[in-house]
């Protein structure tokens, strides 16, 4: 059994007990990353509890060979898309995809995810076209979070209410 699969098997019940969802497990080099989510987001107290529980469980069962660093966090606003389920949950949202080097066309694709099936995805790009990309041809993908426009400067300075204006200060 692969390290990621074994970690997922050990961690899933702990995450479910916190009324959260196990979003993903990654093992890259010396880092084991456990991403958890829940409706409304995951708070820091939950992440701290899960970090302790998961750390103890992994220490007890030792599914990861060698030394590693454990990271437990939420997937974030721009969440990684790796599985068919991840892509399905991101339907009708804007995503960014980087394809593998051998794939024809632009390697970087950005647009709205309009279709997902077991073989691949379809992305409607800014030019109105739809690009089909096989899952095996995706190097990386993630959702895109657009911040709103920056606040416009008002052109006026606000005055502190603690100090009188010059006019008020000069009145007897």
N, C-alpha and C positions, 0 to 999 in steps of 0.2 A: 504494500500500500504506500502511495506517495506521501511525503511529509505533509503537504497541504491537505490532503484528504484525511489523514489521521488527526491533524490539528482541528480541522473542521468538525470531525466526529466528536472530539473531546470538548470543544468549545460551544457547540450549538445548544446543548441543554443548559449551560450556564447563562448564555445570552437570553434564551427563551424564559428562564426563571426571572429575569429582570424586565419582562414584558417588552423585549426588544427583538430585533431581527438581525441575524447574522448576514451582513451584506456581502462580505468577501473575506478571504484569507489569502495572503501573499507570503511567499518565502523567497526573498531575493538576497543572496549572499548571506550576510550575518544578521539579517533583519526578518523577523516574523511580524507581519502587520495584520491585525484583526480589525476589520471595519464593521461597526454596528450602527443600526439605525432604528428609529421608531417614529411613529406619527408625531409631529410636533417637534422632532429633534431629540437628541440625546444630551442630557445635562452632564456637567463635570462630575457630580457626585456618582452618577451611574457609571461613567467611564472609570473613575477611580476604583469603585467596588469591583467592576469587571476586570480591571488590570490586576488587582490582587488575586481574585479568584482564578483567573486564567493563568497567571504566573505560577500559582501553587499547583494547579492541575498539570501544567506542562512540566514542572519540576518533578512531580510524582510519577508521571508516565513517560517522560523523556522521549517524545516523538521526534525531536529535532537533533540530529547529530551535531556535536561540537558546540561552540559558544555562539550565542545569538542575542540580539536585543529584541525585546517584545515591545511593540507599539499597539495600543488599543485606542481607536479614535472613530469619529464619524466619517462617512465618505465625503463630507464637505459639500459646498455649494456646487462645485464643478466635480461631479463624481465620476470615477472611472467606470467605463462600460467594458466588461470582459465576457460576460456570459449572455446567452440568448435572453434569459430573464432580465438582466440589466437593461438590454436594449429594449425589450418589451415595456419595461417600466418608464422608459424615456421617450416613448412614441409621442409625436407631435411637439417635441421640444427641440431646441437648437443644440446641435452637437458638433464636435470637431473630431475628425478622423485623420490618422496618418496611416497610409498604406505601406505595405512592404515594398522594398526596392524593385522587385520584378514586375509589379503591377503597372499596366499601361495607364497613361493619363497623369494628372496632377497627383502628387503624393499626399498633399494636404487638401482635405475636403471639409468645407464648413457649410452647414445648412440645417434644415429641419428634417428630422427622422420621420419618414412617412410610412415605412413598411418594415416588418421584421418577420423572417421565417427561419426555419432550421438551417438553411443554407447561407443566408446573408441578410443584408439590410439595403434599404433604398433611402437616399438622401436627396431632398429637393434643395438645389443650390441657389445662390442669390441670382443667377442668370435665368432661373425658372426651369432649368433642366433637372432631370432626375438621374442620379448616378447609382448604379447597382454595385455593391461591394460584397464579395464573399467573406464569410467570417474568417476563413484561413488567410485572407489577404490583408487583414487589419493588424497593423503593428500596435497601435494605441488608439483609444477613443475615449472621449469624455463629454459630459454635458457642458454647456456654456452658460454661465450666469452673466447677465447683462445688468450692470449697475445703472441706476437712473441717471439723468443728466446732473451735472454738478450744480449746486445752488448758484443763482446769479447774484452778483454783488448788488446791494441795494443802493449804493451811491451815497447813503447817509450814514453818518456815524451815530451810534447809540450813545446817549449820555448816561452817565452813572447817576442814579437817584440819590447817591450819598453826598454829592457836591452840588452846591447851587451854581447856576450859570453865572456868567460875568454880570449880566444885567441884574439878576436877583441879588448878587453879592454887593452891588453898589447902591442898592436902594436902602434908605434909612429905616 
